């Protein structure tokens, strides 16, 4: 089994706000990210796939094709967007790094060829905060 990773990048805005809570409770939980405090992040997205190496190509999967799939199914929906307002697959969800990583998996996984398994979505919200999601 070989693991292959492609790093992509996008910028997006969000706020952390639970509409079922008071402003005070949101502020207490989410601090400077809460309520009307819209702010942006430079996200780094690591997509890791796994599988067997093809003897003819030496590739698990052409990483340029992987990049293209990520662009079409993930980045075009997220880059320079407001996660809370513009992104259909984040509607009704808290726009945390955890939920975004899980949603990216759900967006991408159905578009990978059968012989390629998605192993991990690793998403950096800041250089010091990241989430890894393994699809479970
Ligand atoms: N479990 C989670 N906790 C937090 C998340 C998250 O997605 N999951 N997100 C945030 C905020 O989005 C916040 O904007 C993080 O940015 P920041 O405070 O700038 O984070 P850093 O720790 O990298 O910056 P410092 O300056 O070092 O504090 C908060 N929590």
Backbone and ligand atoms as CSV (ligand in chain L), in Angstrom:
chain,resi,resn,atom,element,x,y,z
A,1,UNK,N,N,0.851,-1.198,0.000
A,1,UNK,CA,C,0.000,0.000,0.000
A,1,UNK,C,C,0.887,1.250,0.000
A,2,UNK,N,N,0.574,2.162,-0.933
A,2,UNK,CA,C,1.312,3.425,-1.018
A,2,UNK,C,C,0.350,4.569,-0.715
A,3,UNK,N,N,0.882,5.586,-0.037
A,3,UNK,CA,C,0.091,6.772,0.302
A,3,UNK,C,C,0.638,7.951,-0.487
A,4,UNK,N,N,-0.243,8.689,-1.129
A,4,UNK,CA,C,0.156,9.812,-1.982
A,4,UNK,C,C,-0.627,11.057,-1.544
A,5,UNK,N,N,0.075,12.170,-1.365
A,5,UNK,CA,C,-0.579,13.384,-0.857
A,5,UNK,C,C,-0.408,14.536,-1.820
A,6,UNK,N,N,-1.499,15.267,-2.010
A,6,UNK,CA,C,-1.493,16.513,-2.781
A,6,UNK,C,C,-1.863,17.660,-1.835
A,7,UNK,N,N,-1.057,18.710,-1.858
A,7,UNK,CA,C,-1.339,19.908,-1.067
A,7,UNK,C,C,-1.998,20.950,-1.950
A,8,UNK,N,N,-3.144,21.441,-1.493
A,8,UNK,CA,C,-3.836,22.537,-2.179
A,8,UNK,C,C,-4.047,23.672,-1.182
A,9,UNK,N,N,-4.549,24.777,-1.685
A,9,UNK,CA,C,-4.667,25.967,-0.847
A,9,UNK,C,C,-5.929,26.737,-1.231
A,10,UNK,N,N,-6.597,27.290,-0.230
A,10,UNK,CA,C,-7.703,28.201,-0.536
A,10,UNK,C,C,-7.865,29.213,0.593
A,11,UNK,N,N,-8.530,30.304,0.248
A,11,UNK,CA,C,-8.846,31.346,1.233
A,11,UNK,C,C,-10.354,31.386,1.389
A,12,UNK,N,N,-10.809,31.542,2.624
A,12,UNK,CA,C,-12.246,31.646,2.844
A,12,UNK,C,C,-12.522,32.422,4.122
A,13,UNK,N,N,-13.732,32.993,4.173
A,13,UNK,CA,C,-14.171,33.730,5.358
A,13,UNK,C,C,-15.202,32.915,6.122
A,14,UNK,N,N,-15.279,33.163,7.407
A,14,UNK,CA,C,-16.329,32.519,8.213
A,14,UNK,C,C,-16.485,33.254,9.533
A,15,UNK,N,N,-17.499,32.820,10.267
A,15,UNK,CA,C,-17.611,33.157,11.679
A,15,UNK,C,C,-18.117,31.911,12.383
A,16,UNK,N,N,-17.890,31.855,13.667
A,16,UNK,CA,C,-18.406,30.738,14.453
A,16,UNK,C,C,-19.582,31.263,15.262
A,17,UNK,N,N,-20.772,30.785,14.910
A,17,UNK,CA,C,-21.994,31.312,15.515
A,17,UNK,C,C,-23.048,30.221,15.509
A,18,UNK,N,N,-23.522,29.886,16.684
A,18,UNK,CA,C,-24.605,28.910,16.807
A,18,UNK,C,C,-25.911,29.679,16.972
A,19,UNK,N,N,-26.814,29.612,15.974
A,19,UNK,CA,C,-28.036,30.415,16.017
A,19,UNK,C,C,-28.991,30.013,17.136
A,20,UNK,N,N,-28.777,28.853,17.736
A,20,UNK,CA,C,-29.637,28.417,18.844
A,20,UNK,C,C,-29.179,28.964,20.187
A,21,UNK,N,N,-28.058,29.680,20.173
A,21,UNK,CA,C,-27.496,30.224,21.413
A,21,UNK,C,C,-27.640,31.742,21.437
A,22,UNK,N,N,-27.548,32.300,22.641
A,22,UNK,CA,C,-27.515,33.764,22.805
A,22,UNK,C,C,-26.170,34.305,22.313
A,23,UNK,N,N,-26.150,35.633,22.080
A,23,UNK,CA,C,-24.886,36.279,21.707
A,23,UNK,C,C,-23.829,36.054,22.783
A,24,UNK,N,N,-24.280,36.102,24.036
A,24,UNK,CA,C,-23.333,35.947,25.157
A,24,UNK,C,C,-22.738,34.536,25.177
A,25,UNK,N,N,-23.586,33.545,24.930
A,25,UNK,CA,C,-23.080,32.165,24.951
A,25,UNK,C,C,-22.135,31.925,23.768
A,26,UNK,N,N,-22.484,32.482,22.602
A,26,UNK,CA,C,-21.579,32.370,21.447
A,26,UNK,C,C,-20.241,33.023,21.749
A,27,UNK,N,N,-20.304,34.212,22.348
A,27,UNK,CA,C,-19.082,34.952,22.683
A,27,UNK,C,C,-18.221,34.160,23.675
A,28,UNK,N,N,-18.902,33.552,24.656
A,28,UNK,CA,C,-18.167,32.795,25.676
A,28,UNK,C,C,-17.492,31.569,25.061
A,29,UNK,N,N,-18.161,30.936,24.078
A,29,UNK,CA,C,-17.613,29.711,23.475
A,29,UNK,C,C,-16.574,30.016,22.400
A,30,UNK,N,N,-16.893,30.965,21.515
A,30,UNK,CA,C,-16.080,31.139,20.303
A,30,UNK,C,C,-15.194,32.383,20.332
A,31,UNK,N,N,-15.340,33.222,21.355
A,31,UNK,CA,C,-14.450,34.368,21.542
A,31,UNK,C,C,-14.414,35.291,20.349
A,32,UNK,N,N,-13.216,35.593,19.864
A,32,UNK,CA,C,-13.072,36.578,18.788
A,32,UNK,C,C,-13.604,36.054,17.442
A,33,UNK,N,N,-13.926,34.779,17.359
A,33,UNK,CA,C,-14.473,34.211,16.105
A,33,UNK,C,C,-15.997,34.244,16.086
A,34,UNK,N,N,-16.616,34.774,17.162
A,34,UNK,CA,C,-18.061,34.604,17.337
A,34,UNK,C,C,-18.873,35.726,16.712
A,35,UNK,N,N,-20.213,35.461,16.691
A,35,UNK,CA,C,-21.232,36.463,16.334
A,35,UNK,C,C,-20.935,37.137,15.008
A,36,UNK,N,N,-20.902,38.488,14.959
A,36,UNK,CA,C,-20.707,39.169,13.658
A,36,UNK,C,C,-19.237,39.375,13.312
A,37,UNK,N,N,-18.363,38.679,13.997
A,37,UNK,CA,C,-16.926,38.883,13.778
A,37,UNK,C,C,-16.428,38.035,12.603
A,38,UNK,N,N,-16.835,38.429,11.405
A,38,UNK,CA,C,-16.371,37.745,10.185
A,38,UNK,C,C,-14.865,37.904,10.068
A,39,UNK,N,N,-14.202,36.843,9.661
A,39,UNK,CA,C,-12.746,36.893,9.479
A,39,UNK,C,C,-12.355,35.801,8.480
A,40,UNK,N,N,-11.145,35.927,7.961
A,40,UNK,CA,C,-10.711,34.986,6.928
A,40,UNK,C,C,-9.546,34.133,7.369
A,41,UNK,N,N,-9.383,33.009,6.656
A,41,UNK,CA,C,-8.234,32.127,6.895
A,41,UNK,C,C,-7.621,31.719,5.560
A,42,UNK,N,N,-6.316,31.468,5.598
A,42,UNK,CA,C,-5.603,30.874,4.469
A,42,UNK,C,C,-5.473,29.384,4.763
A,43,UNK,N,N,-6.364,28.607,4.197
A,43,UNK,CA,C,-6.405,27.175,4.494
A,43,UNK,C,C,-5.405,26.413,3.623
A,44,UNK,N,N,-4.715,25.468,4.241
A,44,UNK,CA,C,-3.913,24.487,3.492
A,44,UNK,C,C,-4.606,23.134,3.599
A,45,UNK,N,N,-4.824,22.520,2.442
A,45,UNK,CA,C,-5.568,21.261,2.366
A,45,UNK,C,C,-4.653,20.152,1.837
A,46,UNK,N,N,-4.414,19.139,2.677
A,46,UNK,CA,C,-3.627,17.972,2.285
A,46,UNK,C,C,-4.602,16.819,2.028
A,47,UNK,N,N,-4.625,16.334,0.792
A,47,UNK,CA,C,-5.485,15.195,0.444
A,47,UNK,C,C,-4.579,13.986,0.226
A,48,UNK,N,N,-4.775,12.944,1.046
A,48,UNK,CA,C,-3.962,11.727,0.934
A,48,UNK,C,C,-4.821,10.576,0.439
A,49,UNK,N,N,-4.365,9.945,-0.641
A,49,UNK,CA,C,-5.029,8.750,-1.168
A,49,UNK,C,C,-4.112,7.545,-0.950
A,50,UNK,N,N,-4.684,6.345,-1.047
A,50,UNK,CA,C,-3.861,5.145,-0.877
A,50,UNK,C,C,-4.295,4.077,-1.885
A,51,UNK,N,N,-3.360,3.190,-2.194
A,51,UNK,CA,C,-3.653,2.113,-3.143
A,51,UNK,C,C,-2.359,1.445,-3.581
A,52,UNK,N,N,-2.484,0.668,-4.640
A,52,UNK,CA,C,-1.329,-0.049,-5.180
A,52,UNK,C,C,-0.718,0.726,-6.341
A,53,UNK,N,N,0.582,0.570,-6.525
A,53,UNK,CA,C,1.276,1.230,-7.627
A,53,UNK,C,C,1.058,0.436,-8.911
A,54,UNK,N,N,0.657,1.136,-9.962
A,54,UNK,CA,C,0.485,0.513,-11.271
A,54,UNK,C,C,1.860,0.229,-11.875
A,55,UNK,N,N,2.085,-1.010,-12.312
A,55,UNK,CA,C,3.426,-1.391,-12.801
A,55,UNK,C,C,3.795,-0.644,-14.074
A,56,UNK,N,N,2.836,-0.340,-14.907
A,56,UNK,CA,C,3.118,0.313,-16.192
A,56,UNK,C,C,3.459,1.788,-16.033
A,57,UNK,N,N,2.780,2.474,-15.097
A,57,UNK,CA,C,2.984,3.919,-14.943
A,57,UNK,C,C,3.916,4.264,-13.785
A,58,UNK,N,N,4.002,3.373,-12.800
A,58,UNK,CA,C,4.719,3.707,-11.566
A,58,UNK,C,C,3.912,4.627,-10.667
A,59,UNK,N,N,2.675,4.903,-11.059
A,59,UNK,CA,C,1.812,5.812,-10.299
A,59,UNK,C,C,0.790,5.012,-9.486
A,60,UNK,N,N,0.465,5.504,-8.320
A,60,UNK,CA,C,-0.764,5.101,-7.650
A,60,UNK,C,C,-1.940,5.716,-8.398
A,61,UNK,N,N,-1.805,7.016,-8.689
A,61,UNK,CA,C,-2.805,7.769,-9.467
A,61,UNK,C,C,-2.083,9.038,-9.902
A,62,UNK,N,N,-2.376,9.517,-11.077
A,62,UNK,CA,C,-1.738,10.740,-11.571
A,62,UNK,C,C,-2.111,11.902,-10.653
A,63,UNK,N,N,-1.127,12.467,-9.972
A,63,UNK,CA,C,-1.416,13.494,-8.976
A,63,UNK,C,C,-1.936,14.781,-9.629
A,64,UNK,N,N,-1.656,14.961,-10.907
A,64,UNK,CA,C,-2.238,16.116,-11.620
A,64,UNK,C,C,-3.746,15.926,-11.784
A,65,UNK,N,N,-4.149,14.678,-12.014
A,65,UNK,CA,C,-5.590,14.400,-12.109
A,65,UNK,C,C,-6.253,14.561,-10.743
A,66,UNK,N,N,-5.549,14.136,-9.694
A,66,UNK,CA,C,-6.079,14.315,-8.338
A,66,UNK,C,C,-6.278,15.800,-8.057
A,67,UNK,N,N,-5.295,16.599,-8.433
A,67,UNK,CA,C,-5.383,18.045,-8.230
A,67,UNK,C,C,-6.587,18.625,-8.967
A,68,UNK,N,N,-6.795,18.147,-10.184
A,68,UNK,CA,C,-7.922,18.643,-10.983
A,68,UNK,C,C,-9.260,18.287,-10.323
A,69,UNK,N,N,-9.367,17.063,-9.804
A,69,UNK,CA,C,-10.599,16.652,-9.111
A,69,UNK,C,C,-10.841,17.502,-7.864
A,70,UNK,N,N,-9.772,17.781,-7.121
A,70,UNK,CA,C,-9.908,18.624,-5.919
A,70,UNK,C,C,-10.357,20.026,-6.326
A,71,UNK,N,N,-9.768,20.539,-7.391
A,71,UNK,CA,C,-10.143,21.897,-7.847
A,71,UNK,C,C,-11.623,21.957,-8.212
A,72,UNK,N,N,-12.072,20.974,-9.013
A,72,UNK,CA,C,-13.453,21.000,-9.515
A,72,UNK,C,C,-14.459,20.812,-8.380
A,73,UNK,N,N,-14.205,19.838,-7.518
A,73,UNK,CA,C,-15.239,19.424,-6.563
A,73,UNK,C,C,-15.119,20.086,-5.189
A,74,UNK,N,N,-13.965,20.715,-4.925
A,74,UNK,CA,C,-13.774,21.323,-3.599
A,74,UNK,C,C,-13.383,22.802,-3.716
A,75,UNK,N,N,-12.275,23.083,-4.380
A,75,UNK,CA,C,-11.731,24.447,-4.331
A,75,UNK,C,C,-12.629,25.463,-5.015
A,76,UNK,N,N,-13.233,25.075,-6.120
A,76,UNK,CA,C,-14.107,26.045,-6.809
A,76,UNK,C,C,-15.299,26.439,-5.946
A,77,UNK,N,N,-15.672,25.565,-5.002
A,77,UNK,CA,C,-16.797,25.872,-4.111
A,77,UNK,C,C,-16.367,26.648,-2.873
A,78,UNK,N,N,-15.073,26.607,-2.538
A,78,UNK,CA,C,-14.616,27.191,-1.276
A,78,UNK,C,C,-13.746,28.437,-1.432
A,79,UNK,N,N,-12.949,28.487,-2.488
A,79,UNK,CA,C,-11.926,29.536,-2.567
A,79,UNK,C,C,-12.556,30.924,-2.722
A,80,UNK,N,N,-12.132,31.845,-1.858
A,80,UNK,CA,C,-12.652,33.219,-1.844
A,80,UNK,C,C,-14.150,33.281,-1.596
A,81,UNK,N,N,-14.648,32.333,-0.796
A,81,UNK,CA,C,-16.069,32.284,-0.475
A,81,UNK,C,C,-16.272,32.514,1.032
A,82,UNK,N,N,-17.525,32.851,1.344
A,82,UNK,CA,C,-17.951,32.930,2.738
A,82,UNK,C,C,-18.520,31.557,3.100
A,83,UNK,N,N,-17.864,30.845,3.994
A,83,UNK,CA,C,-18.273,29.456,4.292
A,83,UNK,C,C,-19.690,29.388,4.844
A,84,UNK,N,N,-20.058,30.361,5.680
A,84,UNK,CA,C,-21.395,30.344,6.284
A,84,UNK,C,C,-22.495,30.626,5.266
A,85,UNK,N,N,-22.198,31.488,4.287
A,85,UNK,CA,C,-23.270,31.984,3.413
A,85,UNK,C,C,-23.242,31.438,1.999
A,86,UNK,N,N,-22.064,31.157,1.454
A,86,UNK,CA,C,-21.946,30.860,0.023
A,86,UNK,C,C,-21.849,29.372,-0.315
A,87,UNK,N,N,-21.543,28.549,0.667
A,87,UNK,CA,C,-21.149,27.162,0.362
A,87,UNK,C,C,-22.304,26.213,0.689
A,88,UNK,N,N,-22.880,25.618,-0.355
A,88,UNK,CA,C,-24.090,24.803,-0.161
A,88,UNK,C,C,-23.860,23.675,0.841
A,89,UNK,N,N,-22.699,23.021,0.766
A,89,UNK,CA,C,-22.508,21.858,1.626
A,89,UNK,C,C,-22.124,22.209,3.064
A,90,UNK,N,N,-22.016,23.500,3.394
A,90,UNK,CA,C,-21.799,23.899,4.791
A,90,UNK,C,C,-23.058,24.497,5.414
A,91,UNK,N,N,-24.130,24.573,4.634
A,91,UNK,CA,C,-25.368,25.152,5.176
A,91,UNK,C,C,-25.887,24.305,6.341
A,92,UNK,N,N,-26.258,25.005,7.427
A,92,UNK,CA,C,-26.792,24.313,8.595
A,92,UNK,C,C,-25.737,23.682,9.479
A,93,UNK,N,N,-24.457,23.894,9.134
A,93,UNK,CA,C,-23.374,23.324,9.946
A,93,UNK,C,C,-22.560,24.457,10.554
A,94,UNK,N,N,-21.951,24.187,11.688
A,94,UNK,CA,C,-20.961,25.111,12.227
A,94,UNK,C,C,-19.723,25.057,11.331
A,95,UNK,N,N,-19.199,26.240,10.976
A,95,UNK,CA,C,-18.078,26.283,10.025
A,95,UNK,C,C,-16.738,26.161,10.741
A,96,UNK,N,N,-16.591,25.082,11.491
A,96,UNK,CA,C,-15.328,24.774,12.174
A,96,UNK,C,C,-14.400,24.024,11.217
A,97,UNK,N,N,-13.145,23.934,11.592
A,97,UNK,CA,C,-12.192,23.167,10.784
A,97,UNK,C,C,-12.594,21.694,10.740
A,98,UNK,N,N,-13.095,21.184,11.850
A,98,UNK,CA,C,-13.525,19.777,11.901
A,98,UNK,C,C,-14.627,19.510,10.867
A,99,UNK,N,N,-15.680,20.344,10.909
A,99,UNK,CA,C,-16.803,20.115,9.988
A,99,UNK,C,C,-16.404,20.351,8.538
A,100,UNK,N,N,-15.506,21.306,8.318
A,100,UNK,CA,C,-15.069,21.569,6.949
A,100,UNK,C,C,-14.264,20.388,6.406
A,101,UNK,N,N,-13.393,19.811,7.228
A,101,UNK,CA,C,-12.607,18.642,6.788
A,101,UNK,C,C,-13.533,17.474,6.442
A,102,UNK,N,N,-14.533,17.229,7.281
A,102,UNK,CA,C,-15.486,16.134,7.011
A,102,UNK,C,C,-16.273,16.398,5.730
A,103,UNK,N,N,-16.677,17.647,5.528
A,103,UNK,CA,C,-17.458,17.989,4.335
A,103,UNK,C,C,-16.610,17.862,3.061
A,104,UNK,N,N,-15.343,18.220,3.156
A,104,UNK,CA,C,-14.451,18.084,1.996
A,104,UNK,C,C,-14.327,16.604,1.610
A,105,UNK,N,N,-14.179,15.743,2.598
A,105,UNK,CA,C,-14.145,14.292,2.321
A,105,UNK,C,C,-15.403,13.884,1.549
A,106,UNK,N,N,-16.554,14.312,2.051
A,106,UNK,CA,C,-17.828,13.904,1.423
A,106,UNK,C,C,-17.964,14.460,0.007
A,107,UNK,N,N,-17.389,15.615,-0.254
A,107,UNK,CA,C,-17.425,16.209,-1.592
A,107,UNK,C,C,-16.549,15.441,-2.569
A,108,UNK,N,N,-15.371,15.056,-2.096
A,108,UNK,CA,C,-14.361,14.500,-3.003
A,108,UNK,C,C,-14.489,12.993,-3.224
A,109,UNK,N,N,-14.770,12.269,-2.156
A,109,UNK,CA,C,-14.686,10.804,-2.197
A,109,UNK,C,C,-15.490,10.177,-3.349
A,110,UNK,N,N,-16.724,10.615,-3.634
A,110,UNK,CA,C,-17.490,9.970,-4.707
A,110,UNK,C,C,-16.885,10.158,-6.101
A,111,UNK,N,N,-15.952,11.086,-6.260
A,111,UNK,CA,C,-15.400,11.387,-7.577
A,111,UNK,C,C,-14.051,10.717,-7.842
A,112,UNK,N,N,-13.563,9.961,-6.873
A,112,UNK,CA,C,-12.294,9.256,-7.074
A,112,UNK,C,C,-12.556,7.922,-7.771
A,113,UNK,N,N,-11.638,7.476,-8.640
A,113,UNK,CA,C,-11.810,6.178,-9.283
A,113,UNK,C,C,-11.825,5.044,-8.260
A,114,UNK,N,N,-12.459,3.935,-8.632
A,114,UNK,CA,C,-12.670,2.836,-7.676
A,114,UNK,C,C,-11.366,2.311,-7.086
A,115,UNK,N,N,-10.289,2.326,-7.881
A,115,UNK,CA,C,-9.038,1.740,-7.392
A,115,UNK,C,C,-8.277,2.667,-6.434
A,116,UNK,N,N,-8.766,3.883,-6.274
A,116,UNK,CA,C,-8.098,4.859,-5.407
A,116,UNK,C,C,-8.934,5.059,-4.147
A,117,UNK,N,N,-8.326,4.830,-2.989
A,117,UNK,CA,C,-9.040,5.013,-1.723
A,117,UNK,C,C,-8.614,6.336,-1.090
A,118,UNK,N,N,-9.592,7.084,-0.621
A,118,UNK,CA,C,-9.270,8.304,0.111
A,118,UNK,C,C,-8.826,7.898,1.516
A,119,UNK,N,N,-7.664,8.372,1.939
A,119,UNK,CA,C,-7.122,7.988,3.255
A,119,UNK,C,C,-7.309,9.080,4.296
A,120,UNK,N,N,-6.984,10.333,3.927
A,120,UNK,CA,C,-7.017,11.402,4.934
A,120,UNK,C,C,-7.252,12.762,4.301
A,121,UNK,N,N,-8.083,13.545,4.946
A,121,UNK,CA,C,-8.189,14.979,4.665
A,121,UNK,C,C,-7.539,15.681,5.844
A,122,UNK,N,N,-6.454,16.380,5.567
A,122,UNK,CA,C,-5.755,17.144,6.606
A,122,UNK,C,C,-5.901,18.614,6.244
A,123,UNK,N,N,-6.516,19.367,7.134
A,123,UNK,CA,C,-6.863,20.749,6.822
A,123,UNK,C,C,-6.291,21.681,7.881
A,124,UNK,N,N,-5.401,22.574,7.424
A,124,UNK,CA,C,-4.858,23.611,8.308
A,124,UNK,C,C,-5.718,24.861,8.191
A,125,UNK,N,N,-6.251,25.314,9.324
A,125,UNK,CA,C,-6.966,26.588,9.345
A,125,UNK,C,C,-5.983,27.733,9.560
A,126,UNK,N,N,-5.017,27.513,10.422
A,126,UNK,CA,C,-3.906,28.452,10.638
A,126,UNK,C,C,-2.644,27.592,10.702
A,127,UNK,N,N,-1.463,28.207,10.706
A,127,UNK,CA,C,-0.253,27.384,10.806
A,127,UNK,C,C,-0.187,26.562,12.093
A,128,UNK,N,N,-1.062,26.891,13.065
A,128,UNK,CA,C,-0.996,26.215,14.363
A,128,UNK,C,C,-2.237,25.368,14.672
A,129,UNK,N,N,-3.197,25.353,13.755
A,129,UNK,CA,C,-4.438,24.588,13.989
A,129,UNK,C,C,-4.730,23.729,12.770
A,130,UNK,N,N,-4.790,22.408,12.964
A,130,UNK,CA,C,-5.201,21.557,11.856
A,130,UNK,C,C,-6.022,20.378,12.345
A,131,UNK,N,N,-6.790,19.827,11.403
A,131,UNK,CA,C,-7.646,18.661,11.650
A,131,UNK,C,C,-7.260,17.579,10.658
A,132,UNK,N,N,-7.272,16.333,11.121
A,132,UNK,CA,C,-7.131,15.179,10.217
A,132,UNK,C,C,-8.413,14.360,10.307
A,133,UNK,N,N,-8.975,14.022,9.150
A,133,UNK,CA,C,-10.189,13.207,9.106
A,133,UNK,C,C,-9.921,11.993,8.223
A,134,UNK,N,N,-10.252,10.824,8.772
A,134,UNK,CA,C,-9.974,9.558,8.086
A,134,UNK,C,C,-11.242,8.845,7.618
A,135,UNK,N,N,-12.364,9.586,7.612
A,135,UNK,CA,C,-13.588,9.047,7.040
A,135,UNK,C,C,-14.419,8.180,7.958
A,136,UNK,N,N,-14.097,8.165,9.242
A,136,UNK,CA,C,-14.872,7.318,10.172
A,136,UNK,C,C,-15.726,8.186,11.089
L,1,LIG,N1,N,-11.775,22.832,17.700
L,1,LIG,C1,C,-11.695,24.029,17.058
L,1,LIG,N2,N,-11.369,25.131,17.747
L,1,LIG,C2,C,-11.291,26.326,17.109
L,1,LIG,C3,C,-11.543,26.412,15.720
L,1,LIG,C4,C,-11.898,25.221,15.022
L,1,LIG,O1,O,-12.158,25.232,13.793
L,1,LIG,N3,N,-11.955,24.060,15.723
L,1,LIG,N4,N,-11.459,27.621,15.092
L,1,LIG,C5,C,-11.172,28.729,15.736
L,1,LIG,C6,C,-11.208,30.036,15.004
L,1,LIG,O2,O,-11.623,29.838,13.667
L,1,LIG,C7,C,-10.039,30.998,15.068
L,1,LIG,O3,O,-10.132,31.941,14.000
L,1,LIG,C8,C,-8.662,30.407,15.019
L,1,LIG,O4,O,-7.740,31.422,14.682
L,1,LIG,P1,P,-6.636,32.019,15.672
L,1,LIG,O5,O,-7.221,32.351,16.981
L,1,LIG,O6,O,-5.957,33.088,14.904
L,1,LIG,O7,O,-5.713,30.724,15.858
L,1,LIG,P2,P,-4.188,30.527,16.236
L,1,LIG,O8,O,-4.155,29.677,17.470
L,1,LIG,O9,O,-3.485,29.942,15.071
L,1,LIG,O10,O,-3.636,31.950,16.521
L,1,LIG,P3,P,-2.975,32.515,17.851
L,1,LIG,O11,O,-2.662,33.912,17.491
L,1,LIG,O12,O,-1.775,31.643,18.112
L,1,LIG,O13,O,-4.021,32.373,18.924
L,1,LIG,C9,C,-10.904,28.736,17.181
L,1,LIG,N5,N,-10.999,27.433,17.792
